[in-house]
Amino acid sequence: MTAATAPAAQFELPSDEAASFQKPAWLTDEVVRRTVMPVAVLAITLGFVFKQYLSPFPWTVALLVLWLTVGARAFGIPLPGKGFASFVIGTATAAVFALGWSAGALVSAVGIVVGDMVVRRLPARNAISNASHVAAAAAIGGWIYTLLGGGLGTAAFAPWNVWRLALLCALVPVIQNTTFYLQLRLSPAIAWVDVKLSMRWEATVTILATLLGLGALRLHYSALTPSQYVTFALIICGLTMMSHWLVRQGATGESLQLVHRLGSLITARAEIMQALLDIQVLTRTLVPWQQMGLASYDRQRHEFVVLAETDPTKPPGTRFSASTGMAGFAVERGVATTDTDLPRDVREEWGDIGSEIIIPLRQGEQLVGLWSIRHRLTRMYRQHDASLLDYLAPQLALSMQLDSLVRPVLSASERTAIQVESITATTQELAASTAESAQSAAKVHASVRVLADTLAAGAEDARVVLASADTAHGEGAETRDSGQRMVQTARGVRDATNDAITKLTAAAAIVQEGSEEVARLHAVSGVVQRFGHTIATIADQTGLLALNAAVEAARAGVHGRGFAVVAQEVRKLADKSTEEADGMERAVRDIRATLDRAVALMGRTRSEVLSVAQASGTWSRDLDKIVDAAEAVAAVGGRIAAAAKETANRSAAMANSLVAAREDAERAAMETDSVAAASEEQATSLAALNDAATDLSKMAQDLSAAVAAVRDGGE
């Protein structure tokens, strides 16, 4: 049986009073939900009643925005707690510019509902709630934009509309995130949210999503050739995917720093019961939970034994099967499992009693325990939450295993110290007895026999300590190897991030090349404009010549009539050429203006890409810190292994000393059968035995110090 031998405990739920804020009793997350949804519906309805949309209605643009909104729900970044940064803000803002605030809010809401239910597989209630936040923000922000005289369609990109465009791009995410995170903060089901971290990544995703959404909308309005259109569309898609990947890696890295903090706490304390309260508090910074439990694994009976549990209905010592239900499913998978991962038959057996994450705790290939996080609400946990907690499983498993090894060693050391004190007292008593008459020899013989039995028990305890120390040495070596594997994994992630930075820099170069191509098109359009001007000049001269020819034909009278007809046709042709040349010049001016805006947009895109690449460089340096932390874990494992080896050596020496002392006691017992004349020789033996007891006392103190070094080796 490998279950931890630490005494089971009923630990208390951490208090949330310090983290709570003063609020009216009536203000709840449900109040926010039921307020935002009617506001969104009412705003959209009033917008359609008062025709606050683009007319004639651009169905092609509406379908494009709807498709982009559905796709954007796949490009979300989960944040610690229940935060979620989504690229849908960019499509919602673009929808207002393209369709008007009422139609834009409606199309965004429909796209979010479809995307959440189809792409993210969320329940209809959650999908509608998410859509109402974005729709309300788009409707309110768009209404303010319209009151300020903001343009729609191509007019939205006009120079006179720049400040209104920027205002709407800021209003929509501010309103949406305010209502969304207020609902999260008021919900009892939501974990603590890191405000600075969430604001930083929400702002980053909002800027990228808005630029990409406006870029896609501007591309739709541009008069480009099909090949140019496809090229720019592919560039925008590539930038979208690259930006999402980099931001997701950065946010995941910051989440891993929280995990590393909790892992360091667990590693620093060999006795798991000392760290339980801190584990509860820090775990709540990662995921929401209402009940938490730890159980050790009984290999002989293939059952789990509850060590600590917040649920009073599951007292310590309660046993449950390791092969059935959700626990059995998680053990079979070998990774952190949520209730949403269960097959239908297991789900029916488990029952619909809320949400749960079960993390099997393994030391190497050996199952040592189980960690359970639970909540009364259904579908609370994401796979991202389970993955974060799974990073803690090796440290928690090691802590449980060390707890099960160190505690018997401490107990045996205490018993040995007590036995050594008994030996010392007995030898002193026997030394005094040797001065008495031969009648006391029988009593001395019995006392020495008891002493021999005590020494035998001490030798057995020393062998137990030796076995426990050997096991601790093996576990420490496993910890060192696990830390080295963590170093390799973190280095792999760092190399992948550096590769992504290289690719993003290459993407910026591609954008620069595209900008240069557009500049060359701008120069060619200038040549075309000059060519049109030349044609207009020639047409004007031809018109004057035709006029002169008509005058000369009139002077010629009858003989000039035929020439007059020809002159009149030439003049008509000249007038037509002038009109066409003027039309060509206007078209070329429009093309040049469009190309100027395209150059500016691509310049801004290149700047944003380089900014994200710089941020990724910062994340790469953070990964170096994670590598250093993993190396520290490996070093701790090495120290634990060395301390355990030293404990084993000292335990072996103690066992040898106890065996020698027992032999001395047996010889003393034999000598008590002699007459009083042998008392002096017996006194000499007892003096040697007393010296051995003194040595044993010192060894017991050394053993206690070695065990303390094993227990506190991670601090």
C-alpha positions, 0 to 999 in steps of 0.5 A: 500500500503506497497511500500517504500515511499523514493523518487525514484532515478536514480543512476549511474553505478560504474566506473571500472577505478580503477579496470582496468589495462593497456593493448593494445587495440587489446588484448581482450578475443576473441583474447585469445579464437581464439588463444588458440583454433588453438594452441590446434588443431595444436598441436594435429594434429602435434602430430599425424603426427609425431606419438607422442603417445603410440604404440600400442595404449592402447584403454582400457586406452583411454576409461578409461581416457575419462570416467574419464574426462566426470565424472570430469566435474561434480566435479567442484567448482564455485568461486566468479566472474566467477572462476571455479576450476575443477578436470579435470586437474588431468585426463588431466595430467594422459592422457598425461602419459598414451597416449602421449601428442597428443592423451592425449590432444585429449581425454581430449578435447573430454571428456570436450566437452561431459561433459560440454554439457551433464553434465553441460548443457553448450552451445557448444561454451563454451564447446569447449572454455573450452576444448581448454584451457585444450587441449592446456595446455596438448599438450604444457606441454606434448611436453616439457615432451617428449623433456625431455625424459619423460616415458609413460605408466608404465615407467612414474612411474619409479624412474628415471622419478620422476622429469619429472613427477612432472614438467608435473604435474605443467606445465599443470595447470599453462598453463591452468589457465593462458590462462583461467583467462586471457580470464576471465579478458579481458572479459567485461562480467566477474565480479571481481575475487579474485586473492588470493582466486582463486589461493588458491582453484585452487591450492588445487583442482589441487593437489587433482585432480592430485594425484587422477588421477595418483592414478587411472592410477597407479591402472590400471597398477598394477597387483592385484587380482580382489578383491584388484583392486575393493577395491582400486578403491572404495577407490579412488572414495570415496576420490574423492567425499569426497575431492570435498565436502570439497573443495566446502564447503570451497570455498562456505564459503569464498564466504559467507564472501563476502556476509556477508560483503555486508549484513553488509553494507546494515544492517548498513544503515536504509535508502536504498538510502544511500547504493546504490552505495556501493551495486553496487560496492560490488555486482560486486565482486560476479557476473557480471552485467551491469544494476541494479534496485530496486523496491518496491511492491504496494500490492493494485495494485499488481505491482512493482514501480521502486525506483532506476534504472541504465537503463535510459529507466526505470525512477523512478516511472515506474510500472510493473506487479508482476504477469506476465513475469519473475518478476511474475515467480520469485515472484511465486517461492519465491527465486532468479531466473535466466533467465535459470530457466524460462519455455519455455512459460515464456521465449518466453514471456520475450524474448531473450534480455540477462541474468537476476537474479531477487531476490524477497525481503520479510520481513517475509512472506510479499513481500516488493520489487524486486531486479534485476541484468541484463547483455546483454549477454545470459546465463551469470548467474549460479544458484550459482550466484543467490543463493549467491545474495539470501542470501542478500535478507533478509537484503535488504528487511529489509532496504527497509522496515525500509526506508519506516517506518523511512522516514514518522517518520522523516517527521512528526517530522519535521512538529511537530517542525514547528508547535510547533514554530508556537504555541510558536509565536502565544501564545506570540502574544496573550499574548501581545494582552491581554494588549490591549483594549476590541476591540482586543478581536475578533482578539485574538479569531480568533488567538486562533481558528487558534491555536486550529486547528494547535494543532489538526493537530499536534495531528493527526501527532503524531498519525501517528508517533505512528502508524509508530513506532509500525510498526517499533517495529514489523519489528525490532522484525522480524529482531531479529527472522530472525537473530536467524534463521540465527544463527541456519542455520550457526550452522547446516552447522558447525556441518555438516562440523565437521561430514565431518572432522570425516568421512575424518579422518576415510577415512585416517584410512582406507587408513592406514589399506590398506597400512598395508595389502599391507605391509603384502602382501609384507612380503608374497611375500618374503616367496614366493621368498625364496621358489623359491630360495630353489626350484632352489637349489634343482634343481641344486643338482638334476642336479649334482646327475644326472650327477654323475649317468650318469658317473657311468652308462657309467662306467658300460657299457652295464649293465648301459644303462637303468640307463643312460637313467633314469639319463638323464631324471632326469637331464632334469627335474632338468634343467626345474625346475631351469628355472621355479624357476628363472622365479618365482623369477623374478615375485616375485621381480616385485610384491614386487617392485609394492607393495613398490610403492603402500605403498608409494602412499597410504602414500601420499594419507593419508597425503593429506586426513589429510591435507584436514581435517585440512583445513576443521577444519579451515573452521569450525572455520570460520563458528563460525565467521559467527555464531557470525555475525548472532548473531550480526544481531539478536542483532541489530534487538533487538535494533531497536525494543527497540528504536521503542518502545521508539519512540511509548511511546514518540509519545503517550505522545506528542499526549496527550500533544497536546490534552491538549494544544488544550483544553487550546486553545479552553478555551482561545477562549471562554474567548476572548468573555468576556469583557476586565475585563477577560484579566488577566485570559486569560493571565494566560491561555496563559502563561500555553499554552506557557509552554505547547508549550515549553514542546512540543518543547522538546518532538519534539527534543526527538522524532527526537533523537529517530528516529535517533537512529532507523535509525542509530541503525545498525551502 
